[in-house]
Every structure is written in structure tokens, then in C-alpha cells.
Amino acid sequence: MYEKITRDIQVSVRPFYLEDQSAPDEDHFVWAYRVNIANNGDETVQLLARHWRITDKHGHLQEVNGPGVVGEQPVLKPGESFEYTSGCPLGTPSGIMVGTYDMTTANGERFSIDIPAFSLDSPYDTAAMN
């Protein structure tokens, strides 16, 4: 489990390799990752957008930006959390992901929170990145 806290909002990520969706002989490797966003602060916040930086084993960078996560822009009151699962395909047997979420408070203040860097490791890579 990878965790990062920004402004009393905890982001926890657990990646897992999807053997059944991968085809190593075709350089196709797939991971899922489960994210939990917990509002441990005292103000209501909303997740507006995501920004991912995905780097494969060879250092090739892909950036992914978009509104919300899995089609939602969750509102989190103090003490609430939101969990979702998404996925990432790569053409190499390992990689790393890191990013940010754009957030807003109920009174319109915008800020970013960090998503912890986490490694994507498959059993087909001899040198893990973490």
C-alpha cells in the first residue's frame, strides 16, 4: 500500500498485476490499482480532475489528464472517503505511476493533492522499480 497525505486528505493506492488480461509474449502488461481518498480534514471537498504521469521501464512518459475519476467527481464531507478501481496497460513488464488530483472546497478554493508514486511490477521483470 502506498500512501500520501496532503492538506488532511489521505490518498492510498494498492496496485495489482492482472495476469489474465496481460500477454507478455506480445509486450502487453496490465495492472489495476485501487485508490482510496479519505477526507480527514474539517472541510467538505470535491475532486474535480486527475493528472497522471505514467513511466514505463524504458523511461517513456505518458500523461493522462481528465475530469474526475471513473466518471465521477466525488464530494467528500469531513470523515468520508471514496474508493475506486482503475487500470493501466504498459508495453513493458514494469513501470511507475504518480499524479495529482485537483480539488475544491465548498467555498470555491481550488488546490491540488498528491497521489503517491507507486510501482507497477510484474513477475516478468527481473528488476523491480521499487
N, C-alpha and C positions, 0 to 999 in steps of 0.2 A: 504494500500500500504506500502510495506517495501522497504527501500532504503539504499544503501551503496555506497560511492564514494571512489575509490582507484586510485590514480595517474590520476586524472581528468576523469576517466571513471565511469559513474553512472550506477549502476545496480538496477533496480526497479522490484519488484515482487508482483503480485496480485494472491493469491490462491483462489480457489472456490471449494466448495464441489459438487460432481456430484451424486445427489440423484438417477438419472435414471440408473447409472452404478454400484451402490452400492447395497449390500444385507446384511443389518445389522443383520438379523437373522442367517446369515451364517458367521458372523465376516469378512465381505468383505466391505471395505470402500474405495472410490476412490475420489481423488481430481485432478483437473487440476490446472496449475499455468501458468500465462502469465508473461514472462520476457522481459524487455526492457533494452538493453545495449546501452548507449549513450556515444559517444566519445566527451567529452567536452575539450579535450586537443588539442595540436598543432602538433601531430604526427600521422601518419597512423598506425593502429594496426590491428592484426588479432587474432581471437580466435582460439586456437589450440585444447584445450581439456577441459573437465569438471571433477570435483571431487565433489561428493555429499556425505553428511553424513545425513542419514535419521534415526530418532529415533522414535519408536512408544511409546504409552502411558506407556508401561511396561519397557521402557528403553532399548529395543532391538535395536541394531545399525546395519544398513545396509549401506555399502559403495558402491557407483556406480562411476566408472571411465570409461572414453572413449574419443575418438576423437570427437571434435566439439560438436555441439548441433543440434538435429533433422536432422542429416545427413549433416550438413553444417559447414564450418569453415569460417565464415564471415570476410571480410576485412572492417574495418571502417575508413574512412578518417575523418579528423577533422570536427566536426559538424554533422556527420552521426550517425544513430542509427540502431539497428537491433532488431526485436521483434519476439518472437516465443512462442508457447504454447506447454506444455508437460503435463504428468500426473504422478500420484503416487498412487498405491494401498497400503493399510495397512490392517492388521488384527485386528486393534484396532480403536476406534472411534475418536482418536486424535493422533497427533504426531508433530514433528518439523523437518524442513529441513534447512541445511546450507551448504555452499560449497565455491569453488573457481573455477575460470576459468584460464587456462594457456594461456598467451598471448605472442605475439612477435611484435616488432616494424619492420618497413620496413628495418632497418639496421641489423636485426637479434638479437637484445637484447630481452631476454626472461624474463618475470615477471608474477606474479600472481595477480589477483584482487579478492576481496571478494564478495561473494554473501551473502546478508543479511540473517540472520536466520529468518525464517517465520513459523508461526504455522499453522497446519492443524487441523481445528476444525470442527466437525460435530454436528448436532443437537442431536445426540445420546450419547453425552458425557456430563456429568453434570459438570465437572470441566475442563474448557479450560486451555491450557498450556500458553497462552499469558497474 
